[in-house]
Amino acid sequence: MRCLYCNCTESKVIDSRSADDDRTIRRRRECINCGKRFTTYETIEVAPILVVKSDGNRQSFDPGKIKRGIIKACEKRPVPLEKIDALVDEISKQVYNSMEQEISSKAIGEMVMEGLKKLDEVAYVRYASVYRSFKDISSFMAELQSMMEKKESEN
């Protein structure tokens, strides 16, 4: 780390603390040459992940979009915000842990639907109706029927 005052590249760390919800480390340093102190911040560098939309367009991965979609599906449902945040965090971890630089919006949508199915069935159906863009009532009923069959087989 280069000193701000004398441009010397030798410094020693005097104090380290976590900052910003343990995502950043704040380091207090002292220059070996001039003895002046300065502060540096160290953060984890996240490789950008692109979401490939169905029309071929690419956008940066944004967990905020996932959260907004889940909140919309859970509107007027007894789902606490903590559970929504936990689901968004879980999906984000899956996306980042995939080690891929690109992921399809379809794959993300499937992750959201799997999480919503466990969280709240009504929210799942709401999300699925938009995500799968049901053309008519029969395709909607087919989805409900498959949910009911799975639930019966679990019992």
Phi, psi and omega in degrees: 000130183274133178293138180290336188263318184237002180064016176290143182266000179258125176211160177239148180275125180265320184211140175231135178218150175277149179218163174057057177056043177062023177257350182225144175247127177262125180241130174264124184240156175232129180290133179291327185281304187258346178081001179282155183251149177209164183247139174234157177236137180240125179233158177284130178271124181257126178291133181293139178245133179258139176261124179267115181283168182296334179272004178096347178293154179239139178225157175293143177293128182227104178301336178298324178294321178297315181298316180299320179295319180292318178299319179298318180290330183268006182305132180061028176243153182280058180248116181291149180300329179299321180289324177295314179299319179297320178294316178298318178298318180296316179295317178300318178299317179299318181295312182290326180285346179291342179062017177265148177273343178227143177220144182280149177296332178297317180296319178294317178300320178294321177297318179297315182295320177299317179293318179292328179299322179281331185280307184200119185295324180293317178297322178300313181296320178299312181295316181297325181295326177278314185296314182272357180039069179303132183279327182208179184293331182292321178291325176295316180295325178298319178295315178298319180298317180294325176296316182294321179296318178296320181293319179294323180289335177285331182277000000 
